[in-house]
Amino acid sequence: INLGEMNIQCNNCDNRTTSDGVIPLMPNPSNRFTGRTEVIAKLKRHFLNTNDSAQKRKFFLLYGMGGIGKTQICLKFIEEMSDFFSSVFWIDASSVGTIIQGFKGICKFPAAQSSGLDDSPESVLHWVGSLKENYIMV
């Protein structure tokens, strides 16, 4: 679906400042967003498709020009699918620095800390990849 670039970080969609002052980057949804139901339905079909048992991880690229609602689509999808995903990781991928900052934010999650992560992006990706429950990284 041609809609546009995306971002990533957070856990269970909490927008409060963490103990180290890092502010999760998941934006607030717009109360004016009412459309794109066909795209959200396509996302749901993609992620809920159980016929694809060989593929454990599912990927979906949402891209397009700036300002056309990519972020709002993701926020609405996450809201409607909140029972399906145990964790939401929202990473701002606009630069290497923001990606690293997002990964450091993930390191602060209690479950991540208890697993003995270091602050490296590789360690974070390994931990997220080892999760057994359904999660989404946007």
Phi, psi and omega in degrees: 000124181275101177227316177152183182288165183223173180236182179198131157170159174131178167238251183278047173062039181263119184263017179276159177292138178278174184298334180265011177086000179284128179262119177304147191261008180289120182287162176281141178291152177276134177282355178267353180284119182228357189249200178061031181298329179293324178288317179296320177296321178294320176299315180298314179300319181297311185280337180265357180295112181265358179287345184260060186291339181288334182262115180279317178261140177243142181237148178213122180260120179247118185217162179160183182294156178295144174084010182261002172108016181300313181296317180296323176299313180298316180297319179293318178300313180298319179298313182288337183252019186301332179283342183275325183254127180282332179219147176238122177250116185248108185248127174283110184259027182285343176202165176300320181298319180288329176294313179298318178299318178297318178295322177295326176296321178297325179300338183277348179296138180306318181295324179289317180298320182289344179272358176081031178296146163266184184274009184281145176303323179298320179296318179296313181298321177297315180297312180299317180295339181270354181297137181270333181275166178290132175223166175227136175242121182249000000 
